[in-house]
């Protein structure tokens, strides 16, 4: 089982909602063939890789402005 430091992940993203959205979008990208930004075993699930990338600070995001 893969263990994550939730407090660190929340610090990286600012909220649990953002964490879920960012991780799920990145996992979809990885599942569709995007290159991994961290070293991990080939059989590691896309969601685990996405969360590891967020924890490592490899993922950036922009907020959309509501107009």
Residue pairs with C-beta under 8 A, 6 or more apart in sequence:
2 48
2 51
4 51
4 55
5 55
8 55
9 19
9 51
9 54
9 55
10 16
10 19
12 19
12 54
12 55
12 57
13 19
13 22
13 54
13 61
18 61
19 54
22 50
22 54
22 59
22 61
23 47
23 50
23 51
23 54
24 47
24 50
26 50
26 53
26 54
26 59
27 46
27 47
27 49
27 50
28 46
30 36
30 46
30 49
30 50
31 46
36 49
36 53
37 53
37 56
37 58
37 59
38 49
38 52
38 53
38 56
38 58
40 48
40 49
40 52
50 59
53 59
